[in-house]
Amino acid sequence: MDKDVMFVEEDSPALNDRIDAAYRTKYARFGPSYVDPMVADGARAATLKLVPR
């Protein structure tokens, strides 16, 4: 399936908090040395939303 989309930076703090919580839940067994870099502020800048054109 092909879709015409554009990438938009996601800047909703509430959504980013939910994404962080999901990563922490999923990867908690690996400990903070693994999880913390995944949910660092810099990682949020890489969170993109696909928006139909």
PQR file of N, CA, C, O and H, with PARSE charges and radii, in Angstrom:
ATOM      1  N   MET A   1       0.840  -1.158   0.000 -0.4000 1.5000
ATOM      2  CA  MET A   1       0.000   0.000   0.000 -0.0000 2.0000
ATOM      3  C   MET A   1       0.896   1.235   0.000  0.5500 1.7000
ATOM      4  O   MET A   1       1.835   1.322   0.791 -0.5500 1.4000
ATOM      5  N   ASP A   2       0.616   2.159  -0.856 -0.4000 1.5000
ATOM      6  CA  ASP A   2       1.337   3.429  -0.901 -0.0000 2.0000
ATOM      7  C   ASP A   2       0.393   4.546  -0.480  0.5500 1.7000
ATOM      8  O   ASP A   2      -0.778   4.567  -0.859 -0.5500 1.4000
ATOM      9  H   ASP A   2      -0.147   2.088  -1.498  0.4000 1.0000
ATOM     10  N   LYS A   3       0.919   5.465   0.303 -0.4000 1.5000
ATOM     11  CA  LYS A   3       0.151   6.642   0.732 -0.0000 2.0000
ATOM     12  C   LYS A   3       1.022   7.866   0.557  0.5500 1.7000
ATOM     13  O   LYS A   3       2.233   7.804   0.772 -0.5500 1.4000
ATOM     14  H   LYS A   3       1.870   5.448   0.610  0.4000 1.0000
ATOM     15  N   ASP A   4       0.429   8.959   0.176 -0.4000 1.5000
ATOM     16  CA  ASP A   4       1.139  10.225   0.057 -0.0000 2.0000
ATOM     17  C   ASP A   4       1.028  10.947   1.403  0.5500 1.7000
ATOM     18  O   ASP A   4      -0.049  11.401   1.791 -0.5500 1.4000
ATOM     19  H   ASP A   4      -0.554   9.009   0.002  0.4000 1.0000
ATOM     20  N   VAL A   5       2.156  11.044   2.103 -0.4000 1.5000
ATOM     21  CA  VAL A   5       2.162  11.659   3.433 -0.0000 2.0000
ATOM     22  C   VAL A   5       3.296  12.662   3.539  0.5500 1.7000
ATOM     23  O   VAL A   5       4.213  12.682   2.717 -0.5500 1.4000
ATOM     24  H   VAL A   5       3.030  10.675   1.788  0.4000 1.0000
ATOM     25  N   MET A   6       3.216  13.490   4.564 -0.4000 1.5000
ATOM     26  CA  MET A   6       4.340  14.359   4.897 -0.0000 2.0000
ATOM     27  C   MET A   6       4.675  14.122   6.369  0.5500 1.7000
ATOM     28  O   MET A   6       3.822  13.703   7.151 -0.5500 1.4000
ATOM     29  H   MET A   6       2.471  13.474   5.232  0.4000 1.0000
ATOM     30  N   PHE A   7       5.913  14.391   6.728 -0.4000 1.5000
ATOM     31  CA  PHE A   7       6.386  14.229   8.088 -0.0000 2.0000
ATOM     32  C   PHE A   7       6.295  15.571   8.802  0.5500 1.7000
ATOM     33  O   PHE A   7       6.769  16.589   8.297 -0.5500 1.4000
ATOM     34  H   PHE A   7       6.606  14.731   6.093  0.4000 1.0000
ATOM     35  N   VAL A   8       5.680  15.562   9.983 -0.4000 1.5000
ATOM     36  CA  VAL A   8       5.495  16.771  10.767 -0.0000 2.0000
ATOM     37  C   VAL A   8       6.042  16.513  12.166  0.5500 1.7000
ATOM     38  O   VAL A   8       5.771  15.470  12.761 -0.5500 1.4000
ATOM     39  H   VAL A   8       5.295  14.735  10.393  0.4000 1.0000
ATOM     40  N   GLU A   9       6.808  17.463  12.689 -0.4000 1.5000
ATOM     41  CA  GLU A   9       7.332  17.312  14.047 -0.0000 2.0000
ATOM     42  C   GLU A   9       6.179  17.305  15.041  0.5500 1.7000
ATOM     43  O   GLU A   9       5.303  18.168  14.991 -0.5500 1.4000
ATOM     44  H   GLU A   9       7.028  18.311  12.206  0.4000 1.0000
ATOM     45  N   GLU A  10       6.182  16.335  15.938 -0.4000 1.5000
ATOM     46  CA  GLU A  10       5.137  16.251  16.967 -0.0000 2.0000
ATOM     47  C   GLU A  10       5.589  17.060  18.167  0.5500 1.7000
ATOM     48  O   GLU A  10       6.611  16.753  18.781 -0.5500 1.4000
ATOM     49  H   GLU A  10       6.893  15.633  15.978  0.4000 1.0000
ATOM     50  N   ASP A  11       4.826  18.097  18.505 -0.4000 1.5000
ATOM     51  CA  ASP A  11       5.250  18.975  19.592 -0.0000 2.0000
ATOM     52  C   ASP A  11       4.254  19.015  20.749  0.5500 1.7000
ATOM     53  O   ASP A  11       4.302  19.921  21.581 -0.5500 1.4000
ATOM     54  H   ASP A  11       3.996  18.347  18.006  0.4000 1.0000
ATOM     55  N   SER A  12       3.355  18.039  20.800 -0.4000 1.5000
ATOM     56  CA  SER A  12       2.383  17.974  21.889 -0.0000 2.0000
ATOM     57  C   SER A  12       3.039  17.361  23.126  0.5500 1.7000
ATOM     58  O   SER A  12       3.385  16.180  23.106 -0.5500 1.4000
ATOM     59  H   SER A  12       3.316  17.303  20.124  0.4000 1.0000
ATOM     60  N   PRO A  13       3.219  18.130  24.198 -0.5600 1.5000
ATOM     61  CA  PRO A  13       3.823  17.566  25.407  0.2800 2.0000
ATOM     62  C   PRO A  13       3.046  16.366  25.951  0.5500 1.7000
ATOM     63  O   PRO A  13       3.653  15.405  26.423 -0.5500 1.4000
ATOM     64  N   ALA A  14       1.733  16.407  25.891 -0.4000 1.5000
ATOM     65  CA  ALA A  14       0.930  15.293  26.418 -0.0000 2.0000
ATOM     66  C   ALA A  14       1.172  14.015  25.615  0.5500 1.7000
ATOM     67  O   ALA A  14       1.307  12.937  26.194 -0.5500 1.4000
ATOM     68  H   ALA A  14       1.240  17.188  25.507  0.4000 1.0000
ATOM     69  N   LEU A  15       1.228  14.125  24.299 -0.4000 1.5000
ATOM     70  CA  LEU A  15       1.470  12.943  23.476 -0.0000 2.0000
ATOM     71  C   LEU A  15       2.881  12.423  23.699  0.5500 1.7000
ATOM     72  O   LEU A  15       3.086  11.215  23.820 -0.5500 1.4000
ATOM     73  H   LEU A  15       1.118  15.000  23.828  0.4000 1.0000
ATOM     74  N   ASN A  16       3.850  13.323  23.754 -0.4000 1.5000
ATOM     75  CA  ASN A  16       5.227  12.893  24.006 -0.0000 2.0000
ATOM     76  C   ASN A  16       5.349  12.205  25.365  0.5500 1.7000
ATOM     77  O   ASN A  16       6.102  11.240  25.493 -0.5500 1.4000
ATOM     78  H   ASN A  16       3.683  14.304  23.656  0.4000 1.0000
ATOM     79  N   ASP A  17       4.633  12.673  26.369 -0.4000 1.5000
ATOM     80  CA  ASP A  17       4.642  12.019  27.683 -0.0000 2.0000
ATOM     81  C   ASP A  17       4.076  10.611  27.589  0.5500 1.7000
ATOM     82  O   ASP A  17       4.596   9.692  28.220 -0.5500 1.4000
ATOM     83  H   ASP A  17       4.021  13.457  26.265  0.4000 1.0000
ATOM     84  N   ARG A  18       3.015  10.432  26.807 -0.4000 1.5000
ATOM     85  CA  ARG A  18       2.433   9.093  26.637 -0.0000 2.0000
ATOM     86  C   ARG A  18       3.383   8.160  25.902  0.5500 1.7000
ATOM     87  O   ARG A  18       3.477   6.980  26.239 -0.5500 1.4000
ATOM     88  H   ARG A  18       2.592  11.179  26.294  0.4000 1.0000
ATOM     89  N   ILE A  19       4.082   8.673  24.911 -0.4000 1.5000
ATOM     90  CA  ILE A  19       5.056   7.860  24.182 -0.0000 2.0000
ATOM     91  C   ILE A  19       6.191   7.457  25.118  0.5500 1.7000
ATOM     92  O   ILE A  19       6.609   6.299  25.123 -0.5500 1.4000
ATOM     93  H   ILE A  19       4.006   9.631  24.637  0.4000 1.0000
ATOM     94  N   ASP A  20       6.695   8.408  25.913 -0.4000 1.5000
ATOM     95  CA  ASP A  20       7.755   8.103  26.885 -0.0000 2.0000
ATOM     96  C   ASP A  20       7.301   7.020  27.857  0.5500 1.7000
ATOM     97  O   ASP A  20       8.061   6.097  28.154 -0.5500 1.4000
ATOM     98  H   ASP A  20       6.356   9.349  25.909  0.4000 1.0000
ATOM     99  N   ALA A  21       6.079   7.121  28.352 -0.4000 1.5000
ATOM    100  CA  ALA A  21       5.553   6.137  29.301 -0.0000 2.0000
ATOM    101  C   ALA A  21       5.469   4.758  28.653  0.5500 1.7000
ATOM    102  O   ALA A  21       5.752   3.749  29.299 -0.5500 1.4000
ATOM    103  H   ALA A  21       5.462   7.870  28.111  0.4000 1.0000
ATOM    104  N   ALA A  22       5.083   4.713  27.389 -0.4000 1.5000
ATOM    105  CA  ALA A  22       5.006   3.427  26.691 -0.0000 2.0000
ATOM    106  C   ALA A  22       6.392   2.800  26.544  0.5500 1.7000
ATOM    107  O   ALA A  22       6.546   1.594  26.740 -0.5500 1.4000
ATOM    108  H   ALA A  22       4.853   5.533  26.865  0.4000 1.0000
ATOM    109  N   TYR A  23       7.401   3.605  26.201 -0.4000 1.5000
ATOM    110  CA  TYR A  23       8.766   3.081  26.113 -0.0000 2.0000
ATOM    111  C   TYR A  23       9.259   2.596  27.469  0.5500 1.7000
ATOM    112  O   TYR A  23       9.861   1.526  27.564 -0.5500 1.4000
ATOM    113  H   TYR A  23       7.276   4.584  26.042  0.4000 1.0000
ATOM    114  N   ARG A  24       9.009   3.369  28.515 -0.4000 1.5000
ATOM    115  CA  ARG A  24       9.442   2.970  29.856 -0.0000 2.0000
ATOM    116  C   ARG A  24       8.788   1.651  30.276  0.5500 1.7000
ATOM    117  O   ARG A  24       9.440   0.796  30.876 -0.5500 1.4000
ATOM    118  H   ARG A  24       8.519   4.238  28.438  0.4000 1.0000
ATOM    119  N   THR A  25       7.515   1.491  29.964 -0.4000 1.5000
ATOM    120  CA  THR A  25       6.814   0.249  30.296 -0.0000 2.0000
ATOM    121  C   THR A  25       7.370  -0.926  29.499  0.5500 1.7000
ATOM    122  O   THR A  25       7.655  -1.984  30.060 -0.5500 1.4000
ATOM    123  H   THR A  25       6.985   2.186  29.477  0.4000 1.0000
ATOM    124  N   LYS A  26       7.522  -0.740  28.211 -0.4000 1.5000
ATOM    125  CA  LYS A  26       7.971  -1.829  27.344 -0.0000 2.0000
ATOM    126  C   LYS A  26       9.404  -2.267  27.636  0.5500 1.7000
ATOM    127  O   LYS A  26       9.711  -3.459  27.597 -0.5500 1.4000
ATOM    128  H   LYS A  26       7.291   0.120  27.755  0.4000 1.0000
ATOM    129  N   TYR A  27      10.279  -1.306  27.927 -0.4000 1.5000
ATOM    130  CA  TYR A  27      11.702  -1.627  28.064 -0.0000 2.0000
ATOM    131  C   TYR A  27      12.220  -1.536  29.501  0.5500 1.7000
ATOM    132  O   TYR A  27      13.432  -1.536  29.717 -0.5500 1.4000
ATOM    133  H   TYR A  27      10.029  -0.338  27.958  0.4000 1.0000
ATOM    134  N   ALA A  28      11.334  -1.459  30.472 -0.4000 1.5000
ATOM    135  CA  ALA A  28      11.742  -1.307  31.875 -0.0000 2.0000
ATOM    136  C   ALA A  28      12.692  -2.402  32.331  0.5500 1.7000
ATOM    137  O   ALA A  28      13.570  -2.151  33.156 -0.5500 1.4000
ATOM    138  H   ALA A  28      10.349  -1.459  30.297  0.4000 1.0000
ATOM    139  N   ARG A  29      12.532  -3.591  31.816 -0.4000 1.5000
ATOM    140  CA  ARG A  29      13.379  -4.712  32.262 -0.0000 2.0000
ATOM    141  C   ARG A  29      14.858  -4.509  31.922  0.5500 1.7000
ATOM    142  O   ARG A  29      15.717  -5.187  32.487 -0.5500 1.4000
ATOM    143  H   ARG A  29      11.818  -3.794  31.146  0.4000 1.0000
ATOM    144  N   PHE A  30      15.164  -3.590  31.013 -0.4000 1.5000
ATOM    145  CA  PHE A  30      16.553  -3.333  30.636 -0.0000 2.0000
ATOM    146  C   PHE A  30      17.213  -2.275  31.508  0.5500 1.7000
ATOM    147  O   PHE A  30      18.427  -2.087  31.433 -0.5500 1.4000
ATOM    148  H   PHE A  30      14.466  -3.039  30.554  0.4000 1.0000
ATOM    149  N   GLY A  31      16.439  -1.584  32.329 -0.4000 1.5000
ATOM    150  CA  GLY A  31      16.992  -0.601  33.256 -0.0000 2.0000
ATOM    151  C   GLY A  31      17.139   0.781  32.652  0.5500 1.7000
ATOM    152  O   GLY A  31      17.028   0.968  31.440 -0.5500 1.4000
ATOM    153  H   GLY A  31      15.453  -1.736  32.389  0.4000 1.0000
ATOM    154  N   PRO A  32      17.397   1.759  33.540 -0.5600 1.5000
ATOM    155  CA  PRO A  32      17.453   3.159  33.103  0.2800 2.0000
ATOM    156  C   PRO A  32      18.605   3.474  32.149  0.5500 1.7000
ATOM    157  O   PRO A  32      18.493   4.406  31.352 -0.5500 1.4000
ATOM    158  N   SER A  33      19.698   2.731  32.206 -0.4000 1.5000
ATOM    159  CA  SER A  33      20.817   3.037  31.306 -0.0000 2.0000
ATOM    160  C   SER A  33      20.429   2.797  29.848  0.5500 1.7000
ATOM    161  O   SER A  33      21.016   3.386  28.941 -0.5500 1.4000
ATOM    162  H   SER A  33      19.789   1.974  32.853  0.4000 1.0000
ATOM    163  N   TYR A  34      19.457   1.946  29.629 -0.4000 1.5000
ATOM    164  CA  TYR A  34      18.976   1.675  28.280 -0.0000 2.0000
ATOM    165  C   TYR A  34      17.794   2.576  27.925  0.5500 1.7000
ATOM    166  O   TYR A  34      17.719   3.100  26.814 -0.5500 1.4000
ATOM    167  H   TYR A  34      18.980   1.467  30.366  0.4000 1.0000
ATOM    168  N   VAL A  35      16.874   2.753  28.870 -0.4000 1.5000
ATOM    169  CA  VAL A  35      15.624   3.456  28.597 -0.0000 2.0000
ATOM    170  C   VAL A  35      15.795   4.974  28.590  0.5500 1.7000
ATOM    171  O   VAL A  35      15.235   5.649  27.726 -0.5500 1.4000
ATOM    172  H   VAL A  35      16.935   2.327  29.773  0.4000 1.0000
ATOM    173  N   ASP A  36      16.553   5.517  29.528 -0.4000 1.5000
ATOM    174  CA  ASP A  36      16.675   6.975  29.643 -0.0000 2.0000
ATOM    175  C   ASP A  36      17.118   7.656  28.349  0.5500 1.7000
ATOM    176  O   ASP A  36      16.545   8.685  27.990 -0.5500 1.4000
ATOM    177  H   ASP A  36      17.008   4.968  30.230  0.4000 1.0000
ATOM    178  N   PRO A  37      18.111   7.129  27.634 -0.5600 1.5000
ATOM    179  CA  PRO A  37      18.477   7.792  26.365  0.2800 2.0000
ATOM    180  C   PRO A  37      17.348   7.766  25.325  0.5500 1.7000
ATOM    181  O   PRO A  37      17.271   8.646  24.468 -0.5500 1.4000
ATOM    182  N   MET A  38      16.474   6.753  25.405 -0.4000 1.5000
ATOM    183  CA  MET A  38      15.377   6.653  24.445 -0.0000 2.0000
ATOM    184  C   MET A  38      14.320   7.722  24.689  0.5500 1.7000
ATOM    185  O   MET A  38      13.608   8.114  23.765 -0.5500 1.4000
ATOM    186  H   MET A  38      16.537   6.038  26.102  0.4000 1.0000
ATOM    187  N   VAL A  39      14.213   8.197  25.930 -0.4000 1.5000
ATOM    188  CA  VAL A  39      13.175   9.175  26.254 -0.0000 2.0000
ATOM    189  C   VAL A  39      13.761  10.530  26.638  0.5500 1.7000
ATOM    190  O   VAL A  39      13.076  11.366  27.227 -0.5500 1.4000
ATOM    191  H   VAL A  39      14.792   7.879  26.681  0.4000 1.0000
ATOM    192  N   ALA A  40      15.023  10.742  26.302 -0.4000 1.5000
ATOM    193  CA  ALA A  40      15.664  12.030  26.584 -0.0000 2.0000
ATOM    194  C   ALA A  40      15.046  13.119  25.712  0.5500 1.7000
ATOM    195  O   ALA A  40      14.437  12.827  24.683 -0.5500 1.4000
ATOM    196  H   ALA A  40      15.580  10.063  25.824  0.4000 1.0000
ATOM    197  N   ASP A  41      15.204  14.369  26.127 -0.4000 1.5000
ATOM    198  CA  ASP A  41      14.634  15.494  25.377 -0.0000 2.0000
ATOM    199  C   ASP A  41      15.065  15.490  23.920  0.5500 1.7000
ATOM    200  O   ASP A  41      14.268  15.817  23.040 -0.5500 1.4000
ATOM    201  H   ASP A  41      15.698  14.606  26.963  0.4000 1.0000
ATOM    202  N   GLY A  42      16.301  15.129  23.655 -0.4000 1.5000
ATOM    203  CA  GLY A  42      16.778  15.090  22.271 -0.0000 2.0000
ATOM    204  C   GLY A  42      16.016  14.078  21.430  0.5500 1.7000
ATOM    205  O   GLY A  42      15.806  14.281  20.234 -0.5500 1.4000
ATOM    206  H   GLY A  42      16.948  14.863  24.370  0.4000 1.0000
ATOM    207  N   ALA A  43      15.603  12.982  22.067 -0.4000 1.5000
ATOM    208  CA  ALA A  43      14.849  11.968  21.337 -0.0000 2.0000
ATOM    209  C   ALA A  43      13.478  12.498  20.937  0.5500 1.7000
ATOM    210  O   ALA A  43      12.941  12.102  19.902 -0.5500 1.4000
ATOM    211  H   ALA A  43      15.773  12.817  23.038  0.4000 1.0000
ATOM    212  N   ARG A  44      12.916  13.373  21.730 -0.4000 1.5000
ATOM    213  CA  ARG A  44      11.606  13.933  21.397 -0.0000 2.0000
ATOM    214  C   ARG A  44      11.662  14.730  20.101  0.5500 1.7000
ATOM    215  O   ARG A  44      10.675  14.796  19.369 -0.5500 1.4000
ATOM    216  H   ARG A  44      13.353  13.694  22.571  0.4000 1.0000
ATOM    217  N   ALA A  45      12.789  15.324  19.819 -0.4000 1.5000
ATOM    218  CA  ALA A  45      12.921  16.099  18.580 -0.0000 2.0000
ATOM    219  C   ALA A  45      12.819  15.201  17.355  0.5500 1.7000
ATOM    220  O   ALA A  45      12.548  15.677  16.252 -0.5500 1.4000
ATOM    221  H   ALA A  45      13.591  15.271  20.414  0.4000 1.0000
ATOM    222  N   ALA A  46      13.037  13.901  17.547 -0.4000 1.5000
ATOM    223  CA  ALA A  46      12.963  12.956  16.432 -0.0000 2.0000
ATOM    224  C   ALA A  46      11.578  12.317  16.315  0.5500 1.7000
ATOM    225  O   ALA A  46      11.365  11.476  15.441 -0.5500 1.4000
ATOM    226  H   ALA A  46      13.257  13.514  18.442  0.4000 1.0000
ATOM    227  N   THR A  47      10.642  12.696  17.173 -0.4000 1.5000
ATOM    228  CA  THR A  47       9.293  12.136  17.107 -0.0000 2.0000
ATOM    229  C   THR A  47       8.520  12.852  16.012  0.5500 1.7000
ATOM    230  O   THR A  47       8.280  14.058  16.077 -0.5500 1.4000
ATOM    231  H   THR A  47      10.816  13.379  17.883  0.4000 1.0000
ATOM    232  N   LEU A  48       8.137  12.073  15.003 -0.4000 1.5000
ATOM    233  CA  LEU A  48       7.450  12.630  13.849 -0.0000 2.0000
ATOM    234  C   LEU A  48       6.055  12.039  13.714  0.5500 1.7000
ATOM    235  O   LEU A  48       5.793  10.916  14.147 -0.5500 1.4000
ATOM    236  H   LEU A  48       8.332  11.094  14.950  0.4000 1.0000
ATOM    237  N   LYS A  49       5.187  12.798  13.119 -0.4000 1.5000
ATOM    238  CA  LYS A  49       3.822  12.359  12.845 -0.0000 2.0000
ATOM    239  C   LYS A  49       3.670  12.290  11.328  0.5500 1.7000
ATOM    240  O   LYS A  49       4.131  13.180  10.613 -0.5500 1.4000
ATOM    241  H   LYS A  49       5.400  13.709  12.768  0.4000 1.0000
ATOM    242  N   LEU A  50       3.020  11.229  10.837 -0.4000 1.5000
ATOM    243  CA  LEU A  50       2.720  11.126   9.411 -0.0000 2.0000
ATOM    244  C   LEU A  50       1.355  11.740   9.179  0.5500 1.7000
ATOM    245  O   LEU A  50       0.372  11.343   9.804 -0.5500 1.4000
ATOM    246  H   LEU A  50       2.645  10.507  11.418  0.4000 1.0000
ATOM    247  N   VAL A  51       1.297  12.700   8.287 -0.4000 1.5000
ATOM    248  CA  VAL A  51       0.060  13.422   7.991 -0.0000 2.0000
ATOM    249  C   VAL A  51      -0.283  13.233   6.510  0.5500 1.7000
ATOM    250  O   VAL A  51       0.553  13.487   5.643 -0.5500 1.4000
ATOM    251  H   VAL A  51       2.096  13.023   7.779  0.4000 1.0000
ATOM    252  N   PRO A  52      -1.509  12.787   6.220 -0.5600 1.5000
ATOM    253  CA  PRO A  52      -1.884  12.636   4.805  0.2800 2.0000
ATOM    254  C   PRO A  52      -1.822  13.977   4.082  0.5500 1.7000
ATOM    255  O   PRO A  52      -2.118  15.026   4.653 -0.5500 1.4000
ATOM    256  N   ARG A  53      -1.437  13.917   2.832 -0.4000 1.5000
ATOM    257  CA  ARG A  53      -1.422  15.130   2.000 -0.0000 2.0000
ATOM    258  C   ARG A  53      -2.740  15.287   1.304  0.5500 1.7000
ATOM    259  O   ARG A  53      -2.932  16.246   0.556 -0.5500 1.4000
ATOM    260  H   ARG A  53      -1.197  13.065   2.367  0.4000 1.0000
TER
END
